[in-house]
Amino acid sequence: MPRLALMSLLLACSTSVTAAALHIRQSDSNGTTTVTIPQRDADRAARKKEVAYRHDNFLYNISQIGNAAAFPMGKIGEERVSAAWDQWQIDRDIINGHIQKDVAQIRQAIVANNGTLRTLDDYATVLYKDQWLNASPLKPALGSLTNYTLDSFFGGERLVRPYSLYKASDKDSKLIDISDEDAKKIAGSTVAELLSANRLFAVDHSYQADQTVYVPSQFNDKYGAPVTALFYLNDNKELLPLGIRTNTGANLTYTPLDGENDWLLAKMMFNVADQFHAQIYHLTATHNVGEALHEAAMRTLSDAHPIMAVLDRLNYQAYSARPVGEAMCFNPMGHWDENFHISQIGCRNFVTEYWPTYGAFEPNYLQTDLHARGLVDEAGISPFKTFPFWDDASEILRVQREFFTTFVDTYYTSDEEVTADEEVGDWFEEVRRGPTGPEVEAQGLTPVASFPEKAAKKVLVDVLTHNAWLQVAHHSLNAGDPVRSSLTLPFHPGGLHKPVPEAKGIESVVPFLPNATASVTSIGFSASFNRPRYRTMDPPRTLAYAYSGPEFLAHFAEKEVHDAADKYLEDMTRLGEKNDARKIEADGMCTGQGIPFCWTAINPSYIPWFFSV
């Protein structure tokens, strides 16, 4: 069967899976009219009975897609999973309809181009020009299809997806094989001089070399390299690549001094490795952590607790992600294996291996993490001319923290009042202890590492802010960004379609790229994570509206919460307008970002406030 036909069949079949297949029924999330903390509840005895019932009927099952957070079971747990699946199914049916329309149109464009993609320009024009307007109406990010050959583009991508980038140390200076002479030609300094001047940065994906762990795709038609790379700051503090080493086969080191095609292929090989890291990092660090906190809350907090109302809001659809992944994406020979170099087996192994570190709580507070990797200092100042990810993320985090500061102040006048809230104390204890029960103990699951020991007002603000940030980090890595930017072709293939070269001197990168049918499959897969309709709903299901709307605010009698929600909406809307106004300026750089493409992946007026998929 042709791959285009196969893709259409897979998309059509995926819509036939319903909650009935899980043999469970749904219930809605937090149905309480108003919320309050336990010490102010008029009927504490009834509340304790309710919490006990939730504790006994929301149970832990084995983890899915690797060993990380447990997965819900029990009467209430199964109801929540079923509800999330049904909610996801509605969105999936809609986006699939859009994709099918787009695929039918793009097939005509490919036929008009003699059924093939012969040049790099074909990828940008045939695959994208006036295409995908149903599934991705915002179109590819400005500059992503025209400026990708620039080294400033490649360096700039590290500053919008910085999860693998870190400031180099002495041991990293050997990540590539480069002479002092060549380093000076490229950067004006030797590697040692760049290191001494704090101008050297690194990415190390050599862990992917172990193919017993990071097993290649079972389709056996894609290739990749466990690359390592060094980057440097030029005199204008712009981040640029110094070199990339393949760490496989002939173990070649490529630099900007190589031929145009060789160097472009090296950057594509880097992208194959880096996108694997980013995508499965997001599964480990966002989905699993957010679900673990919500699962613990379901067993310890009353449905009438204000924190429970917030957690339910942010975890709308959350329990669909991993079952959907098991059924359609990370199943053997599924969507993942079809589109990427490292197989679903490697994905599961990554989650298991890195859950203790990427799933840790306090070390992954945004500024804490970036500071630990040398990307910002204690004051939040970066060494780069611009740091677009941090610029947007820190503003979003500031607005989130402001909301949760007011939220916590509304219900607790002192740390002593937080201590007196036994439900919050039990919640913290449950998160730190981790899942229990014969199923999870047999699997050897571990809790979210480095979760705070004791609740206090500031600690609660930190926890709630970081939990809300995880939704944003998820969307920066896995929602609208792949189809519009991080997985756009030809620069970001899921895998090479020829083996990694044993020598330099290739004539063209096109033979290493997916053909027309494989390209459409890849773009269609990326588009399936997009949710363009959320922006036009009433009210919108966007980050800006996370705490707005009568359904959510009906839970809160306190005027302070309503005012804080209004302020949050106002501030997030302003950030959204800033994102919407970005364009490529006369100097070839994006407005205010200093990179030759416009990054808007965490636009609060576009991304959802919850784990949409």
C-alpha positions as CSV (number, residue, x, y, z in Angstrom):
1,M,0.0,0.0,0.0
2,P,1.4,3.5,-0.8
3,R,2.4,5.4,2.3
4,L,0.0,8.2,1.6
5,A,-2.8,5.7,1.5
6,L,-1.5,4.1,4.6
7,M,-1.4,7.4,6.4
8,S,-5.0,8.1,5.5
9,L,-6.0,4.7,6.7
10,L,-4.2,5.2,10.0
11,L,-5.8,8.6,10.6
12,A,-9.3,7.2,9.7
13,C,-8.9,4.2,11.9
14,S,-7.6,6.2,14.9
15,T,-10.9,8.0,15.2
16,S,-12.8,4.8,15.7
17,V,-11.1,4.2,19.1
18,T,-13.4,5.3,21.9
19,A,-13.6,5.2,25.7
20,A,-15.7,2.0,25.3
21,A,-12.5,0.3,24.2
22,L,-11.2,0.9,27.7
23,H,-14.3,-0.7,29.3
24,I,-14.8,2.3,31.5
25,R,-17.2,5.3,31.8
26,Q,-16.6,8.9,32.4
27,S,-17.4,11.6,34.9
28,D,-16.7,15.3,34.7
29,S,-13.9,16.9,36.6
30,N,-14.4,19.1,39.7
31,G,-18.2,19.5,40.1
32,T,-18.1,21.4,43.4
33,T,-20.0,24.7,43.4
34,T,-17.6,26.5,45.8
35,V,-14.3,25.6,47.4
36,T,-12.7,26.2,50.8
37,I,-9.8,24.9,52.9
38,P,-10.7,22.1,55.4
39,Q,-10.4,24.2,58.5
40,R,-13.1,26.5,57.2
41,D,-15.4,23.8,56.0
42,A,-18.8,23.7,57.9
43,D,-19.0,19.9,57.7
44,R,-15.5,18.6,58.2
45,A,-16.8,15.1,59.1
46,A,-18.5,14.7,55.7
47,R,-15.4,16.1,54.0
48,K,-13.1,13.5,55.7
49,K,-15.4,10.8,54.5
50,E,-15.3,12.1,50.9
51,V,-11.5,12.3,51.0
52,A,-11.4,8.7,52.3
53,Y,-13.6,7.5,49.5
54,R,-11.4,9.2,46.9
55,H,-8.3,7.7,48.5
56,D,-9.8,4.2,48.3
57,N,-11.2,4.5,44.8
58,F,-8.4,6.4,43.0
59,L,-5.7,3.8,42.9
60,Y,-2.2,3.5,41.3
61,N,-1.6,1.2,38.3
62,I,1.6,0.5,36.4
63,S,3.2,3.3,34.5
64,Q,2.8,3.6,30.7
65,I,5.4,4.5,28.0
66,G,8.4,3.7,30.3
67,N,8.6,3.6,34.1
68,A,7.8,7.1,35.5
69,A,4.5,8.2,37.0
70,A,2.0,5.6,37.9
71,F,-1.3,5.5,36.0
72,P,-4.8,5.7,37.5
73,M,-7.1,2.8,38.2
74,G,-9.9,2.1,40.6
75,K,-13.5,3.4,40.1
76,I,-12.7,7.1,40.2
77,G,-9.4,6.7,38.4
78,E,-11.0,4.8,35.5
79,E,-13.7,7.4,35.3
80,R,-11.1,10.1,34.9
81,V,-9.2,8.3,32.3
82,S,-12.3,7.6,30.3
83,A,-13.4,11.2,30.5
84,A,-10.0,12.4,29.3
85,W,-10.1,9.9,26.4
86,D,-13.5,11.1,25.3
87,Q,-12.5,14.8,25.5
88,W,-9.4,14.0,23.5
89,Q,-11.4,12.0,20.9
90,I,-13.5,15.1,20.0
91,D,-10.4,17.1,19.3
92,R,-8.7,14.2,17.5
93,D,-11.7,13.8,15.2
94,I,-11.7,17.5,14.3
95,I,-8.0,17.7,13.6
96,N,-8.0,14.4,11.6
97,G,-10.7,15.9,9.4
98,H,-8.5,18.9,8.8
99,I,-5.5,16.7,8.0
100,Q,-7.4,14.6,5.6
101,K,-8.5,17.6,3.6
102,D,-5.0,19.0,3.6
103,V,-3.5,15.6,2.5
104,A,-5.9,15.4,-0.4
105,Q,-4.8,18.9,-1.6
106,I,-1.1,18.3,-1.1
107,R,-1.2,15.1,-3.1
108,Q,-2.4,17.2,-6.1
109,A,0.6,19.5,-5.6
110,I,3.0,16.6,-5.5
111,V,1.5,15.1,-8.6
112,A,1.8,18.5,-10.3
113,N,5.5,18.4,-9.4
114,N,5.9,15.0,-11.2
115,G,5.2,13.1,-8.0
116,T,8.6,13.8,-6.4
117,L,10.7,16.3,-4.5
118,R,13.9,16.9,-6.3
119,T,15.4,20.0,-4.6
120,L,15.5,21.6,-1.2
121,D,13.2,24.4,-2.6
122,D,10.7,21.7,-3.5
123,Y,10.3,20.9,0.2
124,A,9.5,24.5,1.0
125,T,7.2,25.2,-1.9
126,V,5.5,21.9,-2.8
127,L,5.0,20.8,0.8
128,Y,4.2,24.1,2.4
129,K,3.2,26.8,0.0
130,D,-0.6,27.4,0.5
131,Q,-0.7,23.9,2.2
132,W,-1.9,22.6,5.6
133,L,-4.2,25.6,6.0
134,N,-6.8,23.6,7.8
135,A,-4.7,21.7,10.3
136,S,-2.1,24.5,10.7
137,P,-3.7,27.8,9.7
138,L,-0.9,29.9,11.2
139,K,1.5,28.5,8.6
140,P,5.2,27.7,9.2
141,A,7.0,30.1,11.4
142,L,8.4,33.1,9.6
143,G,11.9,32.4,8.3
144,S,11.7,28.6,9.0
145,L,11.6,27.7,5.4
146,T,13.8,30.4,4.0
147,N,16.7,30.9,6.4
148,Y,17.4,27.4,7.8
149,T,20.8,27.2,6.0
150,L,22.1,30.1,8.1
151,D,24.3,29.2,11.1
152,S,22.6,32.0,13.0
153,F,19.4,30.1,12.4
154,F,20.9,26.9,13.8
155,G,22.4,28.7,16.8
156,G,19.1,30.5,17.3
157,E,17.2,27.2,17.5
158,R,19.2,26.3,20.6
159,L,18.0,29.4,22.2
160,V,14.3,28.6,21.7
161,R,14.6,24.9,22.5
162,P,17.4,25.0,25.1
163,Y,16.7,21.8,27.0
164,S,19.9,20.1,25.7
165,L,22.2,23.1,25.7
166,Y,24.6,23.9,28.6
167,K,27.7,25.9,29.3
168,A,30.8,23.8,28.5
169,S,33.3,22.7,31.0
170,D,36.9,21.4,30.6
171,K,35.7,17.8,29.8
172,D,33.4,19.1,27.0
173,S,36.2,20.7,25.0
174,K,36.9,17.3,23.4
175,L,33.3,16.7,22.2
176,I,34.4,17.6,18.7
177,D,37.7,17.1,17.0
178,I,38.9,20.5,15.8
179,S,42.3,22.0,15.5
180,D,43.3,25.4,17.0
181,E,43.8,26.7,13.5
182,D,40.3,25.8,12.3
183,A,38.7,27.0,15.5
184,K,40.4,30.4,15.0
185,K,39.1,30.6,11.4
186,I,35.6,30.0,12.6
187,A,35.4,31.7,16.0
188,G,38.5,33.8,16.2
189,S,39.7,31.8,19.2
190,T,40.9,28.3,20.1
191,V,38.5,26.0,22.0
192,A,40.6,26.6,25.1
193,E,40.4,30.3,24.7
194,L,36.6,30.2,24.2
195,L,36.3,27.9,27.3
196,S,38.4,30.3,29.4
197,A,36.3,33.3,28.3
198,N,33.0,31.5,29.2
199,R,32.0,31.6,25.5
200,L,31.7,27.9,24.8
201,F,28.5,25.9,25.0
202,A,27.8,22.2,24.4
203,V,25.1,19.6,23.5
204,D,25.9,16.0,24.1
205,H,23.6,13.3,22.6
206,S,26.3,10.6,22.7
207,Y,24.1,8.6,25.1
208,Q,22.1,7.7,22.0
209,A,25.0,5.6,20.7
210,D,23.9,2.5,22.8
211,Q,21.5,0.9,20.3
212,T,20.6,-1.8,22.8
213,V,18.8,1.0,24.7
214,Y,18.0,3.5,21.9
215,V,16.9,0.9,19.5
216,P,16.5,2.1,15.9
217,S,13.1,2.3,14.3
218,Q,11.6,-1.1,13.4
219,F,10.9,0.1,9.9
220,N,14.7,-0.1,9.3
221,D,14.5,2.8,6.8
222,K,15.8,5.7,8.9
223,Y,19.3,6.5,10.3
224,G,20.8,8.9,12.7
225,A,23.9,9.8,14.7
226,P,24.5,10.2,18.5
227,V,26.0,13.6,17.8
228,T,27.9,16.0,20.1
229,A,28.4,19.6,19.3
230,L,30.0,22.8,20.5
231,F,28.7,26.3,20.1
232,Y,30.4,29.6,20.8
233,L,29.5,33.2,21.4
234,N,30.8,35.7,18.8
235,D,31.8,39.3,19.7
236,N,28.1,40.3,19.4
237,K,27.1,37.5,21.9
238,E,25.3,35.6,19.2
239,L,25.4,31.8,19.6
240,L,26.9,30.0,16.6
241,P,28.0,26.4,15.9
242,L,31.7,25.5,16.1
243,G,31.4,21.9,15.0
244,I,29.4,18.7,15.2
245,R,30.8,15.2,15.6
246,T,28.9,12.1,14.6
247,N,30.2,9.6,17.1
248,T,29.4,6.7,14.7
249,G,31.0,5.0,11.7
250,A,34.0,7.1,10.6
251,N,33.3,9.5,13.6
252,L,33.6,12.6,11.4
253,T,33.7,16.1,12.8
254,Y,31.9,18.6,10.6
255,T,32.5,22.4,10.8
256,P,31.4,25.5,9.0
257,L,34.6,25.2,7.0
258,D,33.3,22.1,5.3
259,G,31.5,22.1,2.0
260,E,28.0,23.5,2.0
261,N,26.2,20.2,1.6
262,D,28.3,18.4,4.1
263,W,27.8,21.1,6.7
264,L,24.0,21.3,6.1
265,L,23.8,17.5,6.5
266,A,25.7,17.6,9.7
267,K,23.2,20.1,11.1
268,M,20.3,17.9,10.0
269,M,21.9,14.9,11.7
270,F,22.1,17.1,14.9
271,N,18.4,17.9,14.5
272,V,17.5,14.2,14.2
273,A,19.2,13.5,17.6
274,D,18.0,16.7,19.2
275,Q,14.4,16.4,18.3
276,F,14.3,12.9,19.9
277,H,15.8,14.3,23.0
278,A,13.3,17.2,23.1
279,Q,10.2,15.1,22.4
280,I,10.8,12.4,24.9
281,Y,12.2,14.8,27.5
282,H,8.8,16.5,27.3
283,L,7.0,13.3,28.0
284,T,9.2,12.6,31.0
285,A,9.4,16.1,32.5
286,T,5.9,17.5,31.8
287,H,3.2,14.8,31.4
288,N,4.6,12.5,34.0
289,V,5.2,15.1,36.7
290,G,1.9,16.9,36.2
291,E,0.0,13.6,36.3
292,A,1.9,12.4,39.4
293,L,0.9,15.6,41.3
294,H,-2.7,15.3,40.3
295,E,-2.9,11.6,41.2
296,A,-1.5,12.3,44.6
297,A,-4.1,15.1,45.0
298,M,-6.9,12.9,44.0
299,R,-6.1,10.6,47.0
300,T,-5.6,13.4,49.6
301,L,-7.5,16.6,48.7
302,S,-11.2,17.0,48.9
303,D,-13.1,17.9,45.7
304,A,-13.9,21.1,47.6
305,H,-10.3,22.2,48.1
306,P,-9.2,25.3,46.1
307,I,-6.0,23.6,45.0
308,M,-7.9,20.6,43.7
309,A,-10.0,22.9,41.5
310,V,-6.8,24.4,40.0
311,L,-5.2,21.0,39.5
312,D,-8.4,19.6,37.8
313,R,-8.4,22.6,35.5
314,L,-4.8,22.2,34.4
315,N,-5.2,18.4,34.0
316,Y,-8.2,18.5,31.6
317,Q,-7.5,15.7,29.1
318,A,-4.3,14.8,30.9
319,Y,-5.0,11.1,31.3
320,S,-5.6,10.7,27.6
321,A,-2.0,11.3,26.6
322,R,-0.3,8.1,27.7
323,P,-3.2,5.7,26.7
324,V,-3.3,7.4,23.3
325,G,0.5,7.1,23.1
326,E,0.3,3.4,23.9
327,A,-2.5,2.8,21.4
328,M,-1.3,4.9,18.4
329,C,2.1,6.4,18.8
330,F,4.5,4.3,20.8
331,N,3.0,0.9,19.8
332,P,5.2,-1.3,17.7
333,M,5.3,-0.1,14.1
334,G,3.1,2.8,15.2
335,H,3.2,6.5,14.2
336,W,6.5,7.1,16.1
337,D,8.4,4.2,14.5
338,E,7.0,5.3,11.1
339,N,8.4,8.8,11.4
340,F,11.5,8.8,13.6
341,H,15.0,7.2,13.7
342,I,15.0,5.9,17.3
343,S,12.1,3.5,18.0
344,Q,9.3,3.5,20.5
345,I,11.5,1.1,22.5
346,G,14.2,3.8,22.8
347,C,11.5,6.3,23.9
348,R,10.4,4.0,26.7
349,N,13.9,3.4,27.8
350,F,14.7,7.2,27.8
351,V,11.7,7.8,30.1
352,T,12.8,5.1,32.5
353,E,16.4,6.2,32.6
354,Y,15.8,10.0,33.0
355,W,12.7,10.0,35.2
356,P,14.8,10.5,38.3
357,T,16.5,13.6,36.9
358,Y,14.2,15.2,34.3
359,G,11.3,14.3,36.5
360,A,12.7,15.8,39.6
361,F,10.7,18.8,40.9
362,E,12.7,21.6,42.5
363,P,15.9,21.2,40.4
364,N,13.7,21.7,37.3
365,Y,12.1,25.0,38.4
366,L,12.7,27.0,35.2
367,Q,15.3,29.5,36.4
368,T,17.0,26.9,38.7
369,D,17.4,24.5,35.7
370,L,18.7,27.2,33.3
371,H,21.1,28.5,36.0
372,A,22.5,25.1,36.7
373,R,23.3,24.7,33.0
374,G,24.9,28.2,32.8
375,L,22.3,29.7,30.6
376,V,21.2,32.4,33.0
377,D,22.8,33.8,36.2
378,E,21.2,34.1,39.7
379,A,19.5,37.3,38.6
380,G,18.1,35.7,35.5
381,I,20.5,37.5,33.1
382,S,21.7,35.4,30.2
383,P,25.1,35.6,28.4
384,F,23.4,35.8,25.0
385,K,22.6,38.8,23.0
386,T,19.0,37.6,23.1
387,F,17.5,34.5,24.7
388,P,14.0,34.2,23.1
389,F,12.9,31.2,25.1
390,W,13.8,32.8,28.4
391,D,12.4,36.2,27.4
392,D,9.0,34.7,26.8
393,A,9.1,32.0,29.4
394,S,10.1,34.3,32.2
395,E,7.3,36.7,31.4
396,I,4.8,33.8,31.5
397,L,6.2,32.5,34.7
398,R,6.0,36.0,36.3
399,V,2.3,36.2,35.5
400,Q,1.6,32.7,36.7
401,R,3.5,33.4,40.0
402,E,1.6,36.6,40.5
403,F,-1.7,34.8,40.1
404,F,-0.7,32.0,42.5
405,T,0.6,34.4,45.1
406,T,-2.8,36.1,45.3
407,F,-4.4,32.6,45.2
408,V,-2.4,31.4,48.2
409,D,-2.8,34.7,50.1
410,T,-6.6,34.4,49.7
411,Y,-6.8,31.2,51.6
412,Y,-3.9,31.3,54.0
413,T,-3.0,34.3,56.1
414,S,0.2,32.6,57.5
415,D,2.4,29.5,57.2
416,E,0.7,28.2,60.3
417,E,-2.6,28.1,58.4
418,V,-0.9,26.1,55.7
419,T,0.4,23.7,58.3
420,A,-3.0,23.3,59.8
421,D,-4.4,22.2,56.4
422,E,-4.0,18.5,56.8
423,E,-5.1,17.8,53.2
424,V,-2.2,19.8,51.8
425,G,0.1,18.1,54.3
426,D,-1.1,14.7,53.1
427,W,-0.8,15.8,49.5
428,F,2.9,16.7,50.0
429,E,3.5,13.4,51.8
430,E,1.8,11.4,49.1
431,V,3.8,13.0,46.3
432,R,7.1,12.4,48.2
433,R,6.2,8.8,49.1
434,G,5.1,7.9,45.6
435,P,2.7,5.4,44.3
436,T,1.9,2.3,46.3
437,G,0.2,-1.0,45.6
438,P,1.3,-4.4,44.3
439,E,1.2,-3.4,40.6
440,V,3.5,-0.4,41.0
441,E,5.8,-2.1,43.5
442,A,6.3,-4.9,41.1
443,Q,7.3,-2.4,38.4
444,G,9.6,-0.6,40.8
445,L,8.2,2.9,40.3
446,T,9.7,5.8,42.1
447,P,8.2,9.1,43.3
448,V,8.7,12.5,41.8
449,A,12.2,13.3,43.1
450,S,13.1,16.4,45.1
451,F,9.6,17.5,45.9
452,P,9.5,20.0,48.8
453,E,9.3,18.4,52.3
454,K,6.9,20.7,54.0
455,A,4.3,23.1,52.7
456,A,4.4,26.8,53.5
457,K,2.9,29.8,51.7
458,K,5.9,30.5,49.5
459,V,6.5,26.8,48.9
460,L,2.8,26.4,47.8
461,V,3.3,29.3,45.4
462,D,6.4,27.7,44.0
463,V,4.8,24.3,43.6
464,L,1.6,25.6,41.9
465,T,3.6,27.9,39.6
466,H,6.0,25.2,38.5
467,N,3.0,22.8,38.0
468,A,1.4,25.4,35.8
469,W,4.6,26.1,33.9
470,L,4.8,22.4,33.0
471,Q,1.8,22.8,30.8
472,V,3.6,25.7,28.9
473,A,6.8,23.7,28.6
474,H,4.8,20.8,27.2
475,H,3.3,23.0,24.4
476,S,6.7,24.6,23.6
477,L,7.9,21.2,22.8
478,N,5.0,19.2,21.5
479,A,2.0,21.2,20.4
480,G,2.0,23.8,17.6
481,D,5.8,24.1,17.5
482,P,6.7,20.9,15.6
483,V,4.3,21.5,12.7
484,R,5.2,25.1,12.4
485,S,8.9,25.1,13.3
486,S,10.8,22.3,15.1
487,L,9.9,19.5,12.7
488,T,9.5,21.5,9.5
489,L,11.2,20.0,6.4
490,P,13.7,19.8,4.9
491,F,15.8,20.9,7.9
492,H,14.3,18.8,10.6
493,P,13.8,15.2,9.4
494,G,12.8,12.6,11.9
495,G,15.6,10.5,10.6
496,L,18.0,10.3,7.7
497,H,16.8,8.1,4.8
498,K,20.3,7.0,3.9
499,P,23.1,5.8,6.3
500,V,25.4,8.4,7.9
501,P,28.2,9.1,5.4
502,E,31.6,7.5,6.0
503,A,33.4,10.4,4.3
504,K,32.7,14.0,3.4
505,G,32.0,15.3,-0.1
506,I,28.3,14.5,-0.6
507,E,26.8,16.1,-3.7
508,S,23.3,16.8,-2.2
509,V,21.4,16.4,1.0
510,V,18.2,15.5,-0.8
511,P,18.8,11.7,-1.0
512,F,19.1,11.7,2.8
513,L,15.6,13.3,3.2
514,P,12.2,11.6,3.3
515,N,10.5,11.3,-0.1
516,A,7.2,13.0,-0.9
517,T,5.0,10.4,0.7
518,A,7.1,10.0,3.8
519,S,7.3,13.8,4.1
520,V,3.5,14.1,4.0
521,T,3.2,11.4,6.6
522,S,5.6,13.2,8.9
523,I,3.9,16.6,8.5
524,G,0.5,15.0,9.0
525,F,1.7,13.4,12.2
526,S,3.1,16.7,13.6
527,A,-0.1,18.5,12.7
528,S,-2.2,15.9,14.6
529,F,-0.8,17.5,17.8
530,N,-2.0,21.0,16.8
531,R,-5.2,22.5,18.2
532,P,-5.9,25.6,16.1
533,R,-9.6,25.7,17.0
534,Y,-8.9,26.5,20.7
535,R,-8.1,30.0,19.8
536,T,-11.5,30.7,18.2
537,M,-13.7,28.9,20.8
538,D,-15.9,30.9,23.2
539,P,-14.3,31.2,25.6
540,P,-10.9,30.3,24.1
541,R,-9.1,27.3,25.5
542,T,-5.8,29.1,25.5
543,L,-3.3,29.8,28.2
544,A,-4.5,33.4,28.6
545,Y,-7.9,32.0,29.7
546,A,-6.6,29.4,32.1
547,Y,-8.4,30.9,35.1
548,S,-11.3,32.7,33.3
549,G,-14.8,31.7,32.4
550,P,-17.9,31.1,34.5
551,E,-17.4,27.3,34.8
552,F,-14.1,27.6,36.6
553,L,-14.7,30.8,38.5
554,A,-18.0,29.5,39.9
555,H,-15.9,27.4,42.3
556,F,-14.5,30.5,44.0
557,A,-16.6,32.9,46.2
558,E,-13.6,35.2,47.0
559,K,-13.4,38.4,45.0
560,E,-9.6,38.3,45.2
561,V,-9.5,35.1,43.0
562,H,-11.7,36.7,40.4
563,D,-9.6,39.9,40.3
564,A,-6.4,37.8,40.1
565,A,-7.9,35.9,37.2
566,D,-8.8,39.1,35.4
567,K,-5.3,40.5,35.9
568,Y,-3.8,37.2,34.6
569,L,-6.0,37.3,31.5
570,E,-5.0,40.9,30.9
571,D,-1.3,40.3,31.2
572,M,-1.3,37.0,29.2
573,T,-3.3,38.7,26.4
574,R,-0.7,41.4,26.2
575,L,2.0,38.8,25.8
576,G,-0.1,37.2,23.1
577,E,-0.3,40.4,21.2
578,K,3.4,40.8,21.5
579,N,3.8,37.3,19.9
580,D,1.3,38.1,17.2
581,A,3.1,41.2,16.2
582,R,6.5,39.5,15.5
583,K,7.8,39.7,11.9
584,I,11.1,39.5,10.0
585,E,12.5,43.0,10.1
586,A,14.7,44.8,7.6
587,D,17.8,43.3,9.2
588,G,16.6,39.8,8.6
589,M,15.9,39.2,12.2
590,C,12.6,38.6,14.0
591,T,11.2,41.5,16.0
592,G,12.9,41.7,19.4
593,Q,14.3,38.1,19.2
594,G,17.6,38.7,17.2
595,I,17.3,35.4,15.3
596,P,16.4,34.9,11.6
597,F,13.0,33.2,12.3
598,C,10.1,34.1,14.5
599,W,9.5,31.9,17.5
600,T,6.0,32.0,18.9
601,A,5.6,28.5,20.3
602,I,4.4,29.6,23.8
603,N,2.1,32.4,22.6
604,P,-0.5,32.6,25.5
605,S,-3.2,33.5,22.9
606,Y,-2.7,30.2,21.1
607,I,-1.4,27.4,23.2
608,P,-3.8,25.5,25.5
609,W,-3.6,25.9,29.3
610,F,-3.7,22.1,29.7
611,F,-2.0,18.9,28.4
612,S,-4.1,18.9,25.2
613,V,-2.3,15.8,23.9
